Amino acid sequence: MSIAFGTAADGRFVARCDGGIVAVPGYGSLDELLAKPRAAWLEVIEHLSSRERVDAGSLEPLDVPSPEWIDSPELALPFTIGDYVDFYSSLEHATFFGRLLRPEGDPLLPNWRRMPVGYHGRASTIVVSGTPIQRPRGQLNPGEFDSTRALDIEVELGFVVGGTANSLGDPIPIAEAAERIFGVVLLNDWSARDIQRFESQPLGPFLAKAFATSISPWVVPVAALEAVRVHGPRQEPEPLPYLIGGGDWNFDIALEVELNGERIAATNARGLYWNAAQQLAHLASGGAIVRPGDLLGTGTISGGQQESGGSLMEMGRPFLADGDEIVIRGRAGDVELGAVSGTILPHR
């Protein structure tokens, strides 16, 4: 099964399937579909994935209208972004940055192996692939406010939440993750490392990551990724009970990074230490409301070597210059996740 959902620039709700691109019948937007229960998601996916590109007159009668085929639409943000939380789920990435911050001690703080660590990002600055990224300004050092000189990328996946929102104060059991996690996008968490370094103590990332986050225009449903589900790494110590029992939520998704047309790194999401079900369960464990359209970033996906790094720092490469274009591509077996790209503009 190969299917993904998006939104055309003219507002039409579209899907990419084996026969091409179609207008999704029965729903006006992906927002509408996300608000429905999982059974409705699966019904739409089954209907569209079984359609071949043939004349409408040859289709058998269906309970919903026959799809309208569309030629290569310009794409916008695929859904309305609600809250955005970015996690820190790669052991390799957390270890790399921990060694920079704590060269004489344990690179991982005591909480890292016990829960998915994350920060609340800015939903208002999430943009669709292809949107130019303006170099941000900020406090780089005491008394210095200037354009960042350390603009980096972070190769990530973003999991899209759907279903009925929980009530304030009610957790989401990890066993219900499949009812709430609709699909996945590619995500680039642009990061200004010099701003981040100065502002992050004691509360963590803020303006260094608030200026822009790019996502791919296609949302690939989890239902299309069943063939690439894999076991995640063994977690030691064993997590607390609320983080156990969600099933296999790691995915064999190959990721590549291109800088100005040159491939500079390749990594894979299969080894993430904390998975999407655990992230969702942890986020809601204290009673926070998680609504359709919320986005859960995995955090940087790294393989532990320069050639499999998920950020320029881990690749041992210079930071981004004005005019540089970054493209992140993803593939899960026969399923294309597409690409997320952005070109750096100087500060205005």
C-alpha positions in Angstrom: 0.0 0.0 0.0 1.3 3.4 -1.0 -0.8 6.4 0.0 -0.2 9.8 1.5 -2.5 12.8 2.2 -1.9 16.5 1.6 -3.5 19.8 0.9 -3.3 21.6 -2.5 -2.5 25.3 -2.5 -6.1 26.0 -3.7 -7.4 24.2 -0.5 -8.4 20.9 -2.0 -7.8 17.8 0.2 -5.8 15.4 -1.9 -4.2 12.0 -1.7 -1.2 10.5 -3.5 -1.8 6.8 -4.3 -0.5 4.3 -6.7 -2.6 5.6 -9.6 -1.6 9.2 -9.1 -3.1 12.2 -7.1 -6.8 12.4 -6.4 -9.2 14.7 -4.6 -10.3 12.9 -1.4 -14.0 12.2 -1.6 -16.2 12.8 1.4 -14.0 15.2 3.4 -13.2 18.8 2.8 -9.7 18.7 4.5 -7.3 16.6 6.3 -8.3 18.4 9.5 -11.8 16.9 9.1 -10.4 13.4 8.7 -8.0 13.7 11.6 -10.9 14.6 13.8 -12.6 11.3 13.0 -11.9 8.0 14.8 -9.4 5.5 13.4 -12.1 3.4 11.7 -12.8 6.4 9.4 -9.2 6.8 8.6 -8.9 3.2 7.6 -12.1 3.4 5.5 -10.7 6.3 3.5 -7.3 4.6 3.1 -8.8 1.4 1.9 -11.1 3.2 -0.6 -8.3 5.2 -2.1 -5.6 2.6 -2.1 -7.9 0.2 -4.1 -8.5 2.7 -6.9 -6.6 2.4 -10.2 -6.3 5.3 -12.5 -9.2 4.5 -14.8 -12.1 6.3 -16.2 -14.8 7.0 -13.6 -17.4 5.3 -15.7 -15.7 1.9 -15.2 -15.6 2.1 -11.5 -18.0 -0.1 -9.5 -20.7 1.8 -7.4 -19.3 2.9 -4.1 -20.7 4.4 -0.9 -18.6 7.5 -1.5 -18.0 9.4 -4.7 -15.4 8.2 -7.1 -12.1 10.1 -6.8 -11.2 13.0 -9.1 -7.7 12.6 -10.5 -5.5 15.7 -10.3 -2.3 16.5 -12.1 0.7 17.6 -9.9 -0.9 20.3 -7.7 1.1 22.9 -5.8 1.0 21.8 -2.1 0.5 23.8 1.1 0.7 22.8 4.7 -1.1 19.5 4.8 -3.1 20.2 8.0 -3.6 22.9 10.6 -0.9 22.5 13.2 -2.1 22.4 16.8 0.5 22.1 19.6 4.0 21.1 18.6 6.3 19.1 20.9 9.8 18.1 19.8 11.4 15.2 21.6 15.0 14.1 22.1 14.7 10.4 21.3 18.0 9.4 19.6 20.5 7.9 22.0 23.3 8.7 19.5 22.3 12.3 19.1 21.8 12.9 22.9 25.1 11.3 23.6 26.9 13.5 21.0 25.6 16.7 22.4 25.9 15.5 26.0 29.6 15.0 25.5 30.0 18.6 24.2 28.2 19.9 27.3 29.7 17.5 29.9 33.0 16.3 28.5 34.2 15.1 31.9 30.9 13.3 33.0 28.1 11.1 31.8 26.8 12.6 28.5 23.3 11.6 29.5 21.5 13.2 32.4 19.8 10.7 34.8 16.3 11.4 33.4 17.1 10.7 29.7 16.8 6.9 29.9 13.7 7.1 32.1 11.3 9.2 30.0 11.1 10.9 26.6 12.5 14.4 27.1 11.1 17.2 25.0 10.4 20.9 24.6 7.3 22.8 23.5 7.9 24.3 20.1 6.2 27.1 18.1 3.3 25.7 15.9 3.0 29.2 14.3 6.3 28.9 12.5 5.9 25.4 11.1 6.1 25.8 7.3 5.7 23.5 4.3 8.6 22.2 2.3 10.1 24.7 -0.1 9.4 27.7 2.1 12.6 29.9 2.3 14.1 30.2 5.7 15.3 33.6 6.9 18.5 33.5 9.0 17.3 34.4 12.5 18.8 37.0 14.9 19.3 36.6 18.6 21.5 37.0 21.6 24.7 35.1 20.8 26.8 36.2 23.8 26.4 38.6 26.7 25.7 42.0 25.1 25.7 40.7 21.5 22.5 40.6 19.4 23.2 39.6 15.8 22.4 37.1 13.0 23.2 33.5 13.9 26.6 32.3 12.7 25.8 28.7 13.5 22.7 27.7 11.5 22.1 24.0 11.6 19.6 21.4 10.6 18.0 18.5 12.5 16.7 15.4 10.6 13.5 14.2 12.1 10.1 12.6 11.7 6.9 14.2 12.9 4.0 12.1 14.1 0.6 13.6 13.4 -2.1 13.1 16.1 -5.8 12.5 15.3 -8.9 11.0 16.9 -10.9 12.3 19.8 -9.1 14.6 22.2 -8.7 13.5 25.8 -10.2 15.6 28.6 -8.1 17.8 30.8 -6.6 15.7 33.5 -7.1 12.3 31.7 -4.0 10.5 30.4 -3.8 8.6 27.2 -2.9 4.9 27.8 0.0 3.7 25.7 -2.2 0.9 24.4 -4.4 3.5 22.7 -1.6 5.0 20.6 -2.9 3.4 17.4 -6.2 5.2 17.9 -4.5 8.6 18.2 -1.4 8.6 15.9 -2.6 9.1 12.3 0.6 9.4 10.3 4.1 10.7 9.8 5.8 13.6 8.0 9.5 14.5 7.4 10.6 17.3 9.7 13.6 19.7 9.8 14.0 21.4 13.1 16.2 24.3 12.0 18.5 25.3 14.9 20.7 28.3 15.6 23.4 26.7 17.7 25.0 29.9 19.0 21.7 31.3 20.2 20.8 27.9 21.6 24.1 27.7 23.5 23.6 31.0 25.2 19.8 30.8 26.0 19.4 27.1 26.9 20.5 27.2 30.5 18.4 26.4 32.6 15.2 25.9 30.6 16.3 24.5 27.3 15.7 25.5 23.6 13.6 28.6 22.9 14.3 31.2 20.2 17.1 29.2 18.7 14.4 26.9 17.3 11.3 29.0 17.3 12.0 30.8 14.0 11.1 28.0 11.7 10.4 24.2 11.4 9.8 22.7 8.0 7.7 19.6 7.3 7.0 17.6 4.1 3.7 18.3 2.3 2.6 14.6 2.4 1.3 12.8 5.6 1.9 9.1 5.2 -0.6 7.2 7.4 0.8 4.7 9.9 -1.5 2.1 8.2 0.8 2.3 5.1 3.9 1.6 7.2 2.9 -1.8 8.7 5.5 -3.6 6.5 8.4 -1.6 8.0 7.5 -1.8 11.7 10.5 -3.0 13.7 11.4 -3.6 17.3 13.1 -0.7 19.0 16.3 -1.0 21.0 16.3 -2.6 24.4 15.6 0.1 27.0 17.6 0.0 30.3 16.4 0.5 32.9 13.0 -0.8 32.0 10.6 2.2 31.7 7.8 2.7 34.2 4.5 0.8 33.4 2.8 3.7 31.7 5.5 3.6 29.0 5.3 -0.1 28.4 2.9 -2.1 26.2 2.4 0.1 23.2 3.6 -2.5 20.7 6.2 -1.9 18.0 6.3 1.8 17.1 9.8 1.9 15.5 9.9 2.1 11.7 12.5 1.2 9.2 12.6 4.6 7.4 15.7 5.5 5.5 16.6 9.2 5.5 19.0 11.1 3.3 20.3 14.6 3.5 21.4 16.7 0.5 23.2 20.0 0.7 23.1 22.0 -2.6 22.4 18.8 -4.5 25.1 16.7 -2.9 24.2 13.8 -0.6 26.1 14.4 2.7 24.5 11.9 5.1 22.2 8.9 5.4 20.5 7.6 8.5 17.5 5.5 9.6 14.7 6.0 12.1 14.6 2.3 13.2 17.0 2.8 16.1 15.2 5.6 17.9 15.4 4.9 21.7 12.0 6.4 22.5 9.1 5.7 20.1 6.0 7.7 19.1 3.6 5.7 21.3 5.9 6.4 24.3 6.1 10.1 23.4 2.3 10.4 23.2 1.7 8.5 26.5 4.3 10.6 28.3 3.0 13.9 27.0 -0.5 13.1 28.2 0.6 11.3 31.4 0.0 14.4 33.5 -3.3 15.2 32.0 -2.3 17.5 29.1 -4.9 17.6 26.3 -3.7 16.2 23.0 -5.9 17.2 20.1 -6.2 16.3 16.4 -3.5 18.3 14.5 -0.9 18.1 17.3 2.6 17.3 16.0 5.2 15.1 17.9 8.7 15.5 16.6 11.1 12.6 17.2 14.1 14.8 17.8 17.2 14.5 15.6 17.7 11.0 14.1 21.4 10.1 14.1 23.4 6.9 13.5 26.4 7.8 15.7 28.9 8.4 12.8 29.6 11.5 10.7 28.2 9.8 7.6 25.0 9.0 9.5 24.7 12.2 11.4 21.3 14.0 11.7 22.8 17.5 12.1 25.7 19.3 10.5 27.6 19.4 13.8 27.4 15.6 14.0 28.5 15.3 10.3 31.6 17.5 11.1 30.4 20.0 8.5 30.3 23.9 8.5 27.1 25.6 9.4 24.8 26.8 6.7 25.6 29.8 4.5 23.1 32.1 2.9 21.9 30.5 -0.3 22.4 27.0 0.8 19.6 24.5 0.1 18.9 21.5 2.4 16.8 18.6 1.2 15.8 15.7 3.5 14.3 12.6 1.7 12.6 9.6 3.3 11.7 6.2 2.1 10.1 3.2 4.0 10.4 0.1 1.8 8.2 0.8 -1.2 6.6 3.9 0.4 7.9 7.3 -0.5 7.7 9.9 2.3 8.8 12.5 -0.2 11.1 15.4 0.8 11.3 18.4 3.0 13.5 21.3 1.7 14.4 24.9 2.5 16.8 27.5 1.2 18.6 30.0 3.6 18.0 33.7 3.1 20.0 36.4 4.7 18.4 38.3 7.6 16.3 41.2 6.3 
